[in-house]
Amino acid sequence: MENRQSIGETGENLAIWYLEGCGYRILERNYRNRLGEIDIVAREQGAIVFVEVKTRRSGRYGSPKEAVTRKKQEGLSRVALSYLKETGQTASRARFDVVSIRYVEQMPRIELIKNAFDLAYPRRSE
């Protein structure tokens, strides 16, 4: 059985292959800064696309796309805004996509969810 890191890396490789086949141009892989990490930064039809890749070998823990929780969205939003600022692209169109990879009978099933969520800001307690 592959370990979790290896499954994630395999999923990211599949996602890049799939995205390139859909016309995405990969700009960064595993972009990291002090705020966190984004799996893939790409360009597609003039937009900067921040892609979260989720891979599951079984349905035991729910579907891959369900793993992109509100808290995860907030973290990705912070990193994305930082990326746009650092690269001087704050005026660019941007969006968040999710690539969901689920193995069924040893074969990967890939689903691309464009505009998976909007920019997410932390909720304030009242």
MOPAC internal coordinates of N, CA, C and O (Angstrom, degrees):
PM7 1SCF
backbone

  N    0.0000 0     0.00 0     0.00 0    0    0    0
  C    1.4709 1     0.00 0     0.00 0    1    0    0
  C    1.5158 1   109.68 1     0.00 0    2    1    0
  O    1.2310 1   120.93 1   -50.26 1    3    2    1
  N    1.3169 1   115.82 1   129.74 1    3    2    1
  C    1.4533 1   120.55 1   178.97 1    5    3    2
  C    1.5201 1   109.57 1   -68.69 1    6    5    3
  O    1.2310 1   121.05 1   -29.05 1    7    6    5
  N    1.3416 1   115.60 1   150.95 1    7    6    5
  C    1.4552 1   117.17 1   176.62 1    9    7    6
  C    1.5243 1   110.11 1   -81.42 1   10    9    7
  O    1.2310 1   120.75 1    -9.17 1   11   10    9
  N    1.3173 1   116.17 1   170.83 1   11   10    9
  C    1.4539 1   122.61 1  -174.35 1   13   11   10
  C    1.5271 1   112.74 1   -59.83 1   14   13   11
  O    1.2310 1   120.69 1   137.11 1   15   14   13
  N    1.3417 1   116.28 1   -42.89 1   15   14   13
  C    1.4611 1   120.59 1  -179.72 1   17   15   14
  C    1.5230 1   110.76 1   -62.97 1   18   17   15
  O    1.2310 1   120.32 1   137.74 1   19   18   17
  N    1.3159 1   117.00 1   -42.26 1   19   18   17
  C    1.4552 1   121.98 1   179.91 1   21   19   18
  C    1.5300 1   110.88 1   -65.14 1   22   21   19
  O    1.2310 1   120.14 1   140.13 1   23   22   21
  N    1.3276 1   117.33 1   -39.87 1   23   22   21
  C    1.4654 1   121.54 1   177.59 1   25   23   22
  C    1.5259 1   109.31 1   -63.08 1   26   25   23
  O    1.2310 1   120.49 1   137.01 1   27   26   25
  N    1.3291 1   116.67 1   -42.99 1   27   26   25
  C    1.4624 1   120.98 1   179.00 1   29   27   26
  C    1.5139 1   111.91 1   -63.28 1   30   29   27
  O    1.2310 1   120.37 1   136.50 1   31   30   29
  N    1.3270 1   116.89 1   -43.50 1   31   30   29
  C    1.4620 1   121.07 1   179.58 1   33   31   30
  C    1.5272 1   111.00 1   -64.81 1   34   33   31
  O    1.2310 1   120.46 1   137.60 1   35   34   33
  N    1.3267 1   116.73 1   -42.40 1   35   34   33
  C    1.4635 1   120.84 1   176.98 1   37   35   34
  C    1.5279 1   109.93 1   -61.15 1   38   37   35
  O    1.2310 1   120.55 1   137.66 1   39   38   37
  N    1.3223 1   116.55 1   -42.34 1   39   38   37
  C    1.4624 1   121.15 1   178.05 1   41   39   38
  C    1.5167 1   111.88 1   -61.71 1   42   41   39
  O    1.2310 1   120.26 1   137.49 1   43   42   41
  N    1.3336 1   117.10 1   -42.51 1   43   42   41
  C    1.4664 1   120.35 1   178.84 1   45   43   42
  C    1.5252 1   110.96 1   -64.97 1   46   45   43
  O    1.2310 1   120.15 1   140.28 1   47   46   45
  N    1.3302 1   117.32 1   -39.72 1   47   46   45
  C    1.4673 1   120.20 1   177.05 1   49   47   46
  C    1.5271 1   111.06 1   -61.56 1   50   49   47
  O    1.2310 1   120.65 1   136.12 1   51   50   49
  N    1.3393 1   116.36 1   -43.88 1   51   50   49
  C    1.4723 1   120.63 1   177.00 1   53   51   50
  C    1.5304 1   110.90 1   -62.76 1   54   53   51
  O    1.2310 1   120.75 1   138.49 1   55   54   53
  N    1.3282 1   116.16 1   -41.51 1   55   54   53
  C    1.4661 1   120.64 1  -178.95 1   57   55   54
  C    1.5258 1   110.73 1   -63.14 1   58   57   55
  O    1.2310 1   120.25 1   137.03 1   59   58   57
  N    1.3305 1   117.14 1   -42.97 1   59   58   57
  C    1.4688 1   120.07 1   179.08 1   61   59   58
  C    1.5197 1   110.35 1   -62.80 1   62   61   59
  O    1.2310 1   120.64 1   134.42 1   63   62   61
  N    1.3169 1   116.38 1   -45.58 1   63   62   61
  C    1.4638 1   120.96 1   177.65 1   65   63   62
  C    1.5344 1   110.28 1   -56.85 1   66   65   63
  O    1.2310 1   120.78 1   133.43 1   67   66   65
  N    1.3226 1   116.12 1   -46.57 1   67   66   65
  C    1.4574 1   122.01 1  -178.40 1   69   67   66
  C    1.5301 1   110.84 1   -64.91 1   70   69   67
  O    1.2310 1   120.59 1   132.02 1   71   70   69
  N    1.3360 1   116.49 1   -47.98 1   71   70   69
  C    1.4627 1   120.67 1  -178.26 1   73   71   70
  C    1.5229 1   111.59 1   -62.04 1   74   73   71
  O    1.2310 1   120.52 1   136.74 1   75   74   73
  N    1.3246 1   116.61 1   -43.26 1   75   74   73
  C    1.4674 1   119.39 1   177.99 1   77   75   74
  C    1.5260 1   110.69 1   -60.67 1   78   77   75
  O    1.2310 1   120.51 1   141.86 1   79   78   77
  N    1.3156 1   116.63 1   -38.14 1   79   78   77
  C    1.4621 1   121.35 1   176.37 1   81   79   78
  C    1.5206 1   112.91 1   -65.11 1   82   81   79
  O    1.2310 1   120.71 1   156.35 1   83   82   81
  N    1.3279 1   116.24 1   -23.65 1   83   82   81
  C    1.4708 1   121.64 1   177.79 1   85   83   82
  C    1.5288 1   111.92 1   -92.28 1   86   85   83
  O    1.2310 1   120.24 1  -175.73 1   87   86   85
  N    1.3285 1   117.14 1     4.27 1   87   86   85
  C    1.4611 1   120.55 1   176.97 1   89   87   86
  C    1.5153 1   115.75 1    95.71 1   90   89   87
  O    1.2310 1   119.56 1  -173.07 1   91   90   89
  N    1.3106 1   118.44 1     6.93 1   91   90   89
  C    1.4659 1   121.34 1   177.38 1   93   91   90
  C    1.5302 1   108.63 1   -76.75 1   94   93   91
  O    1.2310 1   120.60 1   -35.30 1   95   94   93
  N    1.3359 1   116.47 1   144.70 1   95   94   93
  C    1.4580 1   121.64 1   172.13 1   97   95   94
  C    1.5237 1   107.08 1  -108.29 1   98   97   95
  O    1.2310 1   120.36 1   -61.50 1   99   98   97
  N    1.3098 1   116.92 1   118.50 1   99   98   97
  C    1.4706 1   122.12 1  -176.45 1  101   99   98
  C    1.5282 1   109.20 1   -75.70 1  102  101   99
  O    1.2310 1   120.87 1   -54.06 1  103  102  101
  N    1.3389 1   115.94 1   125.94 1  103  102  101
  C    1.4592 1   121.88 1   178.66 1  105  103  102
  C    1.5221 1   111.79 1  -100.96 1  106  105  103
  O    1.2310 1   120.59 1   139.67 1  107  106  105
  N    1.3192 1   116.48 1   -40.33 1  107  106  105
  C    1.4666 1   122.01 1  -177.62 1  109  107  106
  C    1.5232 1   108.77 1  -145.70 1  110  109  107
  O    1.2310 1   121.85 1   -31.16 1  111  110  109
  N    1.3192 1   114.06 1   148.84 1  111  110  109
  C    1.4617 1   120.41 1   172.67 1  113  111  110
  C    1.5205 1   107.13 1  -125.94 1  114  113  111
  O    1.2310 1   120.59 1   -46.82 1  115  114  113
  N    1.3139 1   116.48 1   133.18 1  115  114  113
  C    1.4693 1   122.37 1  -177.98 1  117  115  114
  C    1.5260 1   111.05 1    53.17 1  118  117  115
  O    1.2310 1   121.12 1  -128.19 1  119  118  117
  N    1.3296 1   115.46 1    51.81 1  119  118  117
  C    1.4693 1   120.59 1   177.17 1  121  119  118
  C    1.5262 1   108.23 1   -67.70 1  122  121  119
  O    1.2310 1   120.96 1   -54.26 1  123  122  121
  N    1.3217 1   115.77 1   125.74 1  123  122  121
  C    1.4655 1   121.17 1  -178.93 1  125  123  122
  C    1.5155 1   110.17 1  -126.82 1  126  125  123
  O    1.2310 1   121.75 1   -35.81 1  127  126  125
  N    1.3183 1   114.25 1   144.19 1  127  126  125
  C    1.4629 1   121.29 1   166.08 1  129  127  126
  C    1.5265 1   106.94 1  -145.78 1  130  129  127
  O    1.2310 1   120.48 1     8.20 1  131  130  129
  N    1.3160 1   116.68 1  -171.80 1  131  130  129
  C    1.4712 1   119.55 1  -174.59 1  133  131  130
  C    1.5339 1   112.93 1   -64.68 1  134  133  131
  O    1.2310 1   120.11 1   164.56 1  135  134  133
  N    1.3264 1   117.39 1   -15.44 1  135  134  133
  C    1.4617 1   121.09 1  -177.98 1  137  135  134
  C    1.5233 1   113.65 1   -91.42 1  138  137  135
  O    1.2310 1   120.60 1   161.79 1  139  138  137
  N    1.3370 1   116.45 1   -18.21 1  139  138  137
  C    1.4566 1   118.84 1  -179.01 1  141  139  138
  C    1.5109 1   112.76 1   150.47 1  142  141  139
  O    1.2310 1   121.14 1    26.48 1  143  142  141
  N    1.3275 1   115.42 1  -153.52 1  143  142  141
  C    1.4697 1   121.34 1  -174.88 1  145  143  142
  C    1.5163 1   110.88 1  -139.62 1  146  145  143
  O    1.2310 1   121.63 1   -34.10 1  147  146  145
  N    1.3330 1   114.48 1   145.90 1  147  146  145
  C    1.4618 1   121.89 1   171.46 1  149  147  146
  C    1.5189 1   106.10 1  -121.15 1  150  149  147
  O    1.2310 1   120.41 1   -49.00 1  151  150  149
  N    1.3302 1   116.82 1   131.00 1  151  150  149
  C    1.4647 1   121.09 1  -175.16 1  153  151  150
  C    1.5231 1   112.34 1   -59.65 1  154  153  151
  O    1.2310 1   120.51 1   129.57 1  155  154  153
  N    1.3387 1   116.62 1   -50.43 1  155  154  153
  C    1.4642 1   120.68 1  -176.66 1  157  155  154
  C    1.5274 1   108.86 1  -141.92 1  158  157  155
  O    1.2310 1   121.47 1   -45.19 1  159  158  157
  N    1.3350 1   114.80 1   134.81 1  159  158  157
  C    1.4617 1   120.92 1   169.64 1  161  159  158
  C    1.5200 1   105.32 1  -114.50 1  162  161  159
  O    1.2310 1   120.88 1   -51.52 1  163  162  161
  N    1.3266 1   115.92 1   128.48 1  163  162  161
  C    1.4618 1   120.46 1  -175.53 1  165  163  162
  C    1.5275 1   110.03 1  -138.52 1  166  165  163
  O    1.2310 1   121.47 1    -7.90 1  167  166  165
  N    1.3105 1   114.79 1   172.10 1  167  166  165
  C    1.4647 1   121.44 1   172.32 1  169  167  166
  C    1.5238 1   106.54 1  -122.54 1  170  169  167
  O    1.2310 1   121.79 1   -45.51 1  171  170  169
  N    1.3388 1   114.17 1   134.49 1  171  170  169
  C    1.4634 1   119.51 1   178.50 1  173  171  170
  C    1.5144 1   108.01 1  -146.68 1  174  173  171
  O    1.2310 1   120.81 1   -58.60 1  175  174  173
  N    1.3102 1   116.06 1   121.40 1  175  174  173
  C    1.4647 1   122.97 1  -179.63 1  177  175  174
  C    1.5252 1   112.42 1    48.07 1  178  177  175
  O    1.2310 1   120.65 1  -132.62 1  179  178  177
  N    1.3160 1   116.37 1    47.38 1  179  178  177
  C    1.4601 1   121.78 1   175.14 1  181  179  178
  C    1.5201 1   115.85 1    81.88 1  182  181  179
  O    1.2310 1   119.88 1   177.20 1  183  182  181
  N    1.3082 1   117.84 1    -2.80 1  183  182  181
  C    1.4710 1   120.65 1  -179.84 1  185  183  182
  C    1.5267 1   110.39 1  -106.17 1  186  185  183
  O    1.2310 1   121.25 1   -33.31 1  187  186  185
  N    1.3219 1   115.21 1   146.69 1  187  186  185
  C    1.4580 1   120.71 1   169.49 1  189  187  186
  C    1.5249 1   105.72 1   -82.49 1  190  189  187
  O    1.2310 1   120.58 1   -51.33 1  191  190  189
  N    1.3236 1   116.50 1   128.67 1  191  190  189
  C    1.4657 1   120.72 1  -176.60 1  193  191  190
  C    1.5250 1   109.01 1  -119.76 1  194  193  191
  O    1.2310 1   121.15 1   -56.12 1  195  194  193
  N    1.3137 1   115.40 1   123.88 1  195  194  193
  C    1.4592 1   122.38 1   175.84 1  197  195  194
  C    1.5278 1   106.42 1   -98.42 1  198  197  195
  O    1.2310 1   121.13 1   -60.53 1  199  198  197
  N    1.3311 1   115.45 1   119.47 1  199  198  197
  C    1.4616 1   120.53 1  -171.51 1  201  199  198
  C    1.5253 1   110.28 1  -114.01 1  202  201  199
  O    1.2310 1   120.99 1   -54.06 1  203  202  201
  N    1.3076 1   115.71 1   125.94 1  203  202  201
  C    1.4579 1   122.58 1   172.28 1  205  203  202
  C    1.5221 1   107.40 1  -100.98 1  206  205  203
  O    1.2310 1   120.57 1   -50.95 1  207  206  205
  N    1.3281 1   116.52 1   129.05 1  207  206  205
  C    1.4611 1   121.85 1  -179.52 1  209  207  206
  C    1.5238 1   108.30 1  -107.99 1  210  209  207
  O    1.2310 1   120.59 1   -52.02 1  211  210  209
  N    1.3169 1   116.48 1   127.98 1  211  210  209
  C    1.4633 1   121.90 1   177.14 1  213  211  210
  C    1.5217 1   108.81 1  -126.14 1  214  213  211
  O    1.2310 1   121.13 1   -53.66 1  215  214  213
  N    1.3254 1   115.44 1   126.34 1  215  214  213
  C    1.4609 1   121.89 1  -177.47 1  217  215  214
  C    1.5248 1   109.28 1  -122.13 1  218  217  215
  O    1.2310 1   120.77 1   -44.78 1  219  218  217
  N    1.3250 1   116.14 1   135.22 1  219  218  217
  C    1.4679 1   121.49 1   177.19 1  221  219  218
  C    1.5205 1   109.47 1  -132.72 1  222  221  219
  O    1.2310 1   120.84 1   -42.82 1  223  222  221
  N    1.3174 1   116.00 1   137.18 1  223  222  221
  C    1.4697 1   121.42 1   177.00 1  225  223  222
  C    1.5225 1   111.22 1   -88.41 1  226  225  223
  O    1.2310 1   120.74 1   163.82 1  227  226  225
  N    1.3353 1   116.18 1   -16.18 1  227  226  225
  C    1.4605 1   119.69 1   178.25 1  229  227  226
  C    1.5279 1   108.14 1  -152.05 1  230  229  227
  O    1.2310 1   120.95 1    -5.48 1  231  230  229
  N    1.3146 1   115.80 1   174.52 1  231  230  229
  C    1.4505 1   120.86 1   178.03 1  233  231  230
  C    1.5177 1   113.53 1   -91.40 1  234  233  231
  O    1.2310 1   120.57 1  -172.03 1  235  234  233
  N    1.3244 1   116.51 1     7.97 1  235  234  233
  C    1.4664 1   121.35 1  -175.20 1  237  235  234
  C    1.5266 1   112.94 1   -54.51 1  238  237  235
  O    1.2310 1   120.43 1   141.05 1  239  238  237
  N    1.3333 1   116.79 1   -38.95 1  239  238  237
  C    1.4685 1   120.36 1  -176.67 1  241  239  238
  C    1.5232 1   112.47 1  -106.92 1  242  241  239
  O    1.2310 1   120.26 1  -157.60 1  243  242  241
  N    1.3141 1   117.11 1    22.40 1  243  242  241
  C    1.4507 1   121.65 1  -179.63 1  245  243  242
  C    1.5145 1   111.19 1    90.61 1  246  245  243
  O    1.2310 1   121.29 1    -1.04 1  247  246  245
  N    1.3075 1   115.14 1   178.96 1  247  246  245
  C    1.4626 1   119.72 1  -178.82 1  249  247  246
  C    1.5238 1   109.57 1   -76.20 1  250  249  247
  O    1.2310 1   120.31 1   -24.37 1  251  250  249
  N    1.3198 1   117.01 1   155.63 1  251  250  249
  C    1.4655 1   119.80 1  -179.95 1  253  251  250
  C    1.5253 1   112.92 1   -57.97 1  254  253  251
  O    1.2310 1   120.15 1   137.89 1  255  254  253
  N    1.3327 1   117.31 1   -42.11 1  255  254  253
  C    1.4640 1   118.39 1  -177.17 1  257  255  254
  C    1.5250 1   112.57 1   -67.46 1  258  257  255
  O    1.2310 1   119.64 1   155.05 1  259  258  257
  N    1.3276 1   118.30 1   -24.95 1  259  258  257
  C    1.4636 1   121.08 1   176.54 1  261  259  258
  C    1.5289 1   111.79 1   -67.27 1  262  261  259
  O    1.2310 1   120.31 1   160.89 1  263  262  261
  N    1.3352 1   117.02 1   -19.11 1  263  262  261
  C    1.4660 1   121.49 1  -179.28 1  265  263  262
  C    1.5263 1   112.43 1   -75.83 1  266  265  263
  O    1.2310 1   120.11 1   170.51 1  267  266  265
  N    1.3287 1   117.39 1    -9.49 1  267  266  265
  C    1.4642 1   120.22 1   178.04 1  269  267  266
  C    1.5298 1   107.20 1   -90.65 1  270  269  267
  O    1.2310 1   121.57 1  -101.78 1  271  270  269
  N    1.3178 1   114.60 1    78.22 1  271  270  269
  C    1.4571 1   123.10 1  -175.82 1  273  271  270
  C    1.5272 1   111.31 1   -74.63 1  274  273  271
  O    1.2310 1   121.18 1    -8.62 1  275  274  273
  N    1.3114 1   115.34 1   171.38 1  275  274  273
  C    1.4726 1   120.99 1   176.85 1  277  275  274
  C    1.5337 1   110.20 1   -56.44 1  278  277  275
  O    1.2310 1   120.15 1   136.79 1  279  278  277
  N    1.3174 1   117.32 1   -43.21 1  279  278  277
  C    1.4605 1   120.83 1   179.81 1  281  279  278
  C    1.5364 1   110.80 1   -62.36 1  282  281  279
  O    1.2310 1   120.37 1   138.38 1  283  282  281
  N    1.3302 1   116.91 1   -41.62 1  283  282  281
  C    1.4613 1   121.44 1   177.63 1  285  283  282
  C    1.5235 1   109.85 1   -63.83 1  286  285  283
  O    1.2310 1   120.18 1   138.02 1  287  286  285
  N    1.3279 1   117.26 1   -41.98 1  287  286  285
  C    1.4625 1   121.56 1   178.66 1  289  287  286
  C    1.5268 1   111.33 1   -60.97 1  290  289  287
  O    1.2310 1   120.44 1   139.54 1  291  290  289
  N    1.3245 1   116.76 1   -40.46 1  291  290  289
  C    1.4642 1   120.63 1   178.34 1  293  291  290
  C    1.5311 1   110.91 1   -63.18 1  294  293  291
  O    1.2310 1   120.36 1   136.77 1  295  294  293
  N    1.3233 1   116.92 1   -43.23 1  295  294  293
  C    1.4584 1   120.83 1   178.60 1  297  295  294
  C    1.5232 1   111.82 1   -64.04 1  298  297  295
  O    1.2310 1   120.52 1   135.08 1  299  298  297
  N    1.3288 1   116.60 1   -44.92 1  299  298  297
  C    1.4654 1   120.57 1   178.12 1  301  299  298
  C    1.5279 1   110.86 1   -62.56 1  302  301  299
  O    1.2310 1   120.37 1   142.07 1  303  302  301
  N    1.3172 1   116.90 1   -37.93 1  303  302  301
  C    1.4667 1   121.13 1   179.01 1  305  303  302
  C    1.5218 1   111.17 1   -62.35 1  306  305  303
  O    1.2310 1   120.29 1   136.56 1  307  306  305
  N    1.3227 1   117.05 1   -43.44 1  307  306  305
  C    1.4697 1   120.62 1   179.02 1  309  307  306
  C    1.5282 1   110.94 1   -61.63 1  310  309  307
  O    1.2310 1   120.53 1   134.04 1  311  310  309
  N    1.3223 1   116.60 1   -45.96 1  311  310  309
  C    1.4693 1   120.61 1  -179.39 1  313  311  310
  C    1.5300 1   109.95 1   -65.42 1  314  313  311
  O    1.2310 1   120.18 1   138.59 1  315  314  313
  N    1.3229 1   117.26 1   -41.41 1  315  314  313
  C    1.4647 1   120.93 1  -179.62 1  317  315  314
  C    1.5278 1   111.45 1   -62.72 1  318  317  315
  O    1.2310 1   120.20 1   134.25 1  319  318  317
  N    1.3158 1   117.22 1   -45.75 1  319  318  317
  C    1.4627 1   120.11 1   178.48 1  321  319  318
  C    1.5286 1   110.73 1   -61.22 1  322  321  319
  O    1.2310 1   120.66 1   139.53 1  323  322  321
  N    1.3168 1   116.34 1   -40.47 1  323  322  321
  C    1.4577 1   121.09 1   177.67 1  325  323  322
  C    1.5318 1   110.76 1   -63.18 1  326  325  323
  O    1.2310 1   120.37 1   137.01 1  327  326  325
  N    1.3344 1   116.90 1   -42.99 1  327  326  325
  C    1.4670 1   121.74 1   178.64 1  329  327  326
  C    1.5275 1   110.27 1   -59.70 1  330  329  327
  O    1.2310 1   120.51 1   132.62 1  331  330  329
  N    1.3213 1   116.63 1   -47.38 1  331  330  329
  C    1.4626 1   120.48 1  -179.11 1  333  331  330
  C    1.5282 1   110.98 1   -61.17 1  334  333  331
  O    1.2310 1   120.48 1   139.53 1  335  334  333
  N    1.3166 1   116.69 1   -40.47 1  335  334  333
  C    1.4639 1   120.94 1   178.69 1  337  335  334
  C    1.5290 1   110.30 1   -66.80 1  338  337  335
  O    1.2310 1   120.25 1   131.53 1  339  338  337
  N    1.3356 1   117.13 1   -48.47 1  339  338  337
  C    1.4685 1   121.81 1  -177.87 1  341  339  338
  C    1.5269 1   112.16 1   -61.16 1  342  341  339
  O    1.2310 1   120.11 1   147.55 1  343  342  341
  N    1.3326 1   117.40 1   -32.45 1  343  342  341
  C    1.4677 1   121.16 1  -176.47 1  345  343  342
  C    1.5310 1   112.54 1   -99.09 1  346  345  343
  O    1.2310 1   120.27 1  -173.67 1  347  346  345
  N    1.3309 1   117.10 1     6.33 1  347  346  345
  C    1.4574 1   120.90 1   177.87 1  349  347  346
  C    1.5157 1   113.96 1    66.06 1  350  349  347
  O    1.2310 1   120.58 1  -145.40 1  351  350  349
  N    1.3209 1   116.50 1    34.60 1  351  350  349
  C    1.4661 1   120.67 1  -177.04 1  353  351  350
  C    1.5266 1   113.03 1  -119.70 1  354  353  351
  O    1.2310 1   120.39 1  -150.33 1  355  354  353
  N    1.3152 1   116.87 1    29.67 1  355  354  353
  C    1.4702 1   119.39 1  -175.65 1  357  355  354
  C    1.5259 1   113.14 1   -64.58 1  358  357  355
  O    1.2310 1   119.89 1   160.29 1  359  358  357
  N    1.3297 1   117.82 1   -19.71 1  359  358  357
  C    1.4669 1   120.46 1   178.87 1  361  359  358
  C    1.5348 1   112.01 1   -89.84 1  362  361  359
  O    1.2310 1   120.23 1   176.86 1  363  362  361
  N    1.3207 1   117.16 1    -3.14 1  363  362  361
  C    1.4627 1   121.17 1  -178.05 1  365  363  362
  C    1.5213 1   112.04 1   -74.80 1  366  365  363
  O    1.2310 1   121.11 1   -29.69 1  367  366  365
  N    1.3403 1   115.49 1   150.31 1  367  366  365
  C    1.4615 1   119.62 1   170.54 1  369  367  366
  C    1.5242 1   106.84 1   -69.70 1  370  369  367
  O    1.2310 1   120.47 1   -39.85 1  371  370  369
  N    1.3030 1   116.70 1   140.15 1  371  370  369
  C    1.4632 1   120.71 1   179.84 1  373  371  370
  C    1.5168 1   109.08 1  -143.84 1  374  373  371
  O    1.2310 1   121.56 1   -24.95 1  375  374  373
  N    1.3291 1   114.62 1   155.05 1  375  374  373
  C    1.4657 1   119.56 1   177.14 1  377  375  374
  C    1.5310 1   108.85 1  -153.78 1  378  377  375
  O    1.2310 1   121.83 1   -10.19 1  379  378  377
  N    1.3286 1   114.10 1   169.81 1  379  378  377
  C    1.4616 1   122.09 1   178.82 1  381  379  378
  C    1.5216 1   108.83 1  -115.98 1  382  381  379
  O    1.2310 1   120.71 1   -56.06 1  383  382  381
  N    1.3309 1   116.25 1   123.94 1  383  382  381
  C    1.4583 1   122.03 1   174.96 1  385  383  382
  C    1.5213 1   108.19 1  -115.16 1  386  385  383
  O    1.2310 1   120.72 1   -23.42 1  387  386  385
  N    1.3022 1   116.23 1   156.58 1  387  386  385
  C    1.4635 1   122.33 1   174.88 1  389  387  386
  C    1.5264 1   107.75 1  -124.90 1  390  389  387
  O    1.2310 1   121.14 1   -47.07 1  391  390  389
  N    1.3325 1   115.43 1   132.93 1  391  390  389
  C    1.4569 1   120.64 1   171.05 1  393  391  390
  C    1.5256 1   105.96 1  -106.19 1  394  393  391
  O    1.2310 1   121.26 1   -61.67 1  395  394  393
  N    1.3141 1   115.19 1   118.33 1  395  394  393
  C    1.4576 1   122.74 1  -179.25 1  397  395  394
  C    1.5270 1   108.01 1  -104.44 1  398  397  395
  O    1.2310 1   120.86 1   -56.71 1  399  398  397
  N    1.3272 1   115.96 1   123.29 1  399  398  397
  C    1.4672 1   120.41 1   179.00 1  401  399  398
  C    1.5197 1   108.04 1  -121.08 1  402  401  399
  O    1.2310 1   121.29 1   -58.27 1  403  402  401
  N    1.3176 1   115.14 1   121.73 1  403  402  401
  C    1.4603 1   121.24 1  -179.20 1  405  403  402
  C    1.5204 1   107.48 1  -127.80 1  406  405  403
  O    1.2310 1   121.28 1   -50.04 1  407  406  405
  N    1.3094 1   115.16 1   129.96 1  407  406  405
  C    1.4633 1   119.31 1   179.11 1  409  407  406
  C    1.5191 1   109.91 1   -86.80 1  410  409  407
  O    1.2310 1   121.13 1   -51.59 1  411  410  409
  N    1.3324 1   115.45 1   128.41 1  411  410  409
  C    1.4552 1   122.70 1   176.54 1  413  411  410
  C    1.5250 1   106.15 1  -125.69 1  414  413  411
  O    1.2310 1   120.89 1   -62.71 1  415  414  413
  N    1.3154 1   115.91 1   117.29 1  415  414  413
  C    1.4674 1   121.80 1  -177.77 1  417  415  414
  C    1.5286 1   110.99 1    50.78 1  418  417  415
  O    1.2310 1   121.19 1  -130.85 1  419  418  417
  N    1.3294 1   115.33 1    49.15 1  419  418  417
  C    1.4709 1   123.75 1   176.17 1  421  419  418
  C    1.5292 1   114.67 1    71.52 1  422  421  419
  O    1.2310 1   119.84 1  -178.18 1  423  422  421
  N    1.3337 1   117.92 1     1.82 1  423  422  421
  C    1.4615 1   121.20 1  -179.11 1  425  423  422
  C    1.5329 1   109.74 1  -111.39 1  426  425  423
  O    1.2310 1   120.24 1   -45.41 1  427  426  425
  N    1.3421 1   117.14 1   134.59 1  427  426  425
  C    1.4613 1   118.93 1  -179.80 1  429  427  426
  C    1.5272 1   112.11 1   -75.90 1  430  429  427
  O    1.2310 1   121.09 1   -44.49 1  431  430  429
  N    1.3226 1   115.51 1   135.51 1  431  430  429
  C    1.4659 1   122.50 1   173.20 1  433  431  430
  C    1.5254 1   105.53 1  -110.58 1  434  433  431
  O    1.2310 1   120.65 1   -62.08 1  435  434  433
  N    1.3162 1   116.37 1   117.92 1  435  434  433
  C    1.4610 1   121.82 1  -175.01 1  437  435  434
  C    1.5187 1   109.61 1  -105.62 1  438  437  435
  O    1.2310 1   121.12 1   -49.17 1  439  438  437
  N    1.3296 1   115.46 1   130.83 1  439  438  437
  C    1.4589 1   121.60 1   176.47 1  441  439  438
  C    1.5247 1   107.86 1  -127.65 1  442  441  439
  O    1.2310 1   120.57 1   -52.01 1  443  442  441
  N    1.3302 1   116.51 1   127.99 1  443  442  441
  C    1.4622 1   122.60 1   176.82 1  445  443  442
  C    1.5217 1   107.85 1  -102.14 1  446  445  443
  O    1.2310 1   120.91 1   -57.58 1  447  446  445
  N    1.3206 1   115.87 1   122.42 1  447  446  445
  C    1.4587 1   120.88 1   177.86 1  449  447  446
  C    1.5200 1   106.98 1  -111.39 1  450  449  447
  O    1.2310 1   121.17 1   -77.37 1  451  450  449
  N    1.3464 1   115.36 1   102.63 1  451  450  449
  C    1.4605 1   120.57 1   179.04 1  453  451  450
  C    1.5209 1   109.05 1   -78.29 1  454  453  451
  O    1.2310 1   120.79 1   -32.72 1  455  454  453
  N    1.3356 1   116.09 1   147.28 1  455  454  453
  C    1.4700 1   120.91 1  -179.35 1  457  455  454
  C    1.5252 1   110.28 1    51.09 1  458  457  455
  O    1.2310 1   120.90 1  -132.09 1  459  458  457
  N    1.3103 1   115.88 1    47.91 1  459  458  457
  C    1.4691 1   121.65 1  -174.70 1  461  459  458
  C    1.5250 1   112.69 1   -62.01 1  462  461  459
  O    1.2310 1   120.94 1   147.33 1  463  462  461
  N    1.3358 1   115.81 1   -32.67 1  463  462  461
  C    1.4650 1   119.72 1   178.04 1  465  463  462
  C    1.5155 1   109.23 1  -158.88 1  466  465  463
  O    1.2310 1   121.13 1   -19.18 1  467  466  465
  N    1.3305 1   115.45 1   160.82 1  467  466  465
  C    1.4582 1   121.85 1   177.13 1  469  467  466
  C    1.5209 1   109.57 1   -88.48 1  470  469  467
  O    1.2310 1   121.03 1   -13.63 1  471  470  469
  N    1.3187 1   115.63 1   166.37 1  471  470  469
  C    1.4543 1   121.15 1   174.90 1  473  471  470
  C    1.5188 1   108.18 1   -50.70 1  474  473  471
  O    1.2310 1   120.40 1   -52.28 1  475  474  473
  N    1.3211 1   116.85 1   127.72 1  475  474  473
  C    1.4690 1   121.31 1  -174.36 1  477  475  474
  C    1.5212 1   110.21 1  -113.64 1  478  477  475
  O    1.2310 1   121.03 1   -54.77 1  479  478  477
  N    1.2960 1   115.63 1   125.23 1  479  478  477
  C    1.4560 1   121.45 1   176.85 1  481  479  478
  C    1.5213 1   108.90 1  -104.64 1  482  481  479
  O    1.2310 1   120.33 1   -33.18 1  483  482  481
  N    1.3350 1   116.98 1   146.82 1  483  482  481
  C    1.4699 1   118.94 1   178.48 1  485  483  482
  C    1.5282 1   110.82 1   -58.96 1  486  485  483
  O    1.2310 1   121.43 1   -41.52 1  487  486  485
  N    1.2960 1   114.87 1   138.48 1  487  486  485
  C    1.4642 1   119.78 1   176.73 1  489  487  486
  C    1.5109 1   108.89 1   -76.93 1  490  489  487
  O    1.2310 1   121.30 1   -40.28 1  491  490  489
  N    1.3118 1   115.11 1   139.72 1  491  490  489
  C    1.4737 1   119.87 1   178.66 1  493  491  490
  C    1.5175 1   109.51 1   -95.17 1  494  493  491
  O    1.2310 1   121.55 1   -40.65 1  495  494  493
  N    1.3083 1   114.64 1   139.35 1  495  494  493
  C    1.4615 1   119.03 1   175.75 1  497  495  494
  C    1.5063 1   108.84 1   -76.87 1  498  497  495
  O    1.2310 1   120.96 1   -39.27 1  499  498  497
  N    1.2811 1   115.78 1   140.73 1  499  498  497
  C    1.4794 1   121.12 1   179.36 1  501  499  498
  C    1.4902 1   110.13 1   -92.26 1  502  501  499
  O    1.2310 1   120.10 1   180.00 1  503  502  501

